[in-house]
Amino acid sequence: MISKPESVSLMVVGDDNQSIYAFRGANYENILLFGETYPDAKLIKLEQNYRSTPAVLDYINALSAQITLGYQKNCTLAYR
């Protein structure tokens, strides 16, 4: 209701793999279904990680490869 699809000027940021605000009623499906409501939306994946170690990223990527719901990601270190 914020913006009609035919005249949209809207930016959305989210992570479909996290649901840290579920206790407040947040629903990860909102980010997954956004492209259906706004089919011309451009998806920009932020896959560079600035905080985790290579071992943690390997684990995260292995888990992410098993996920069938959501957007596929391959996290990499921002520094090498």
Secondary structure, DSSP 8 states (H G I E B T S, - for coil): --S-GGG--------TT--TTGGGT--THHHHHHHHH-TT-------EESS--HHHHHHHHHHHHH--SS-----EES--
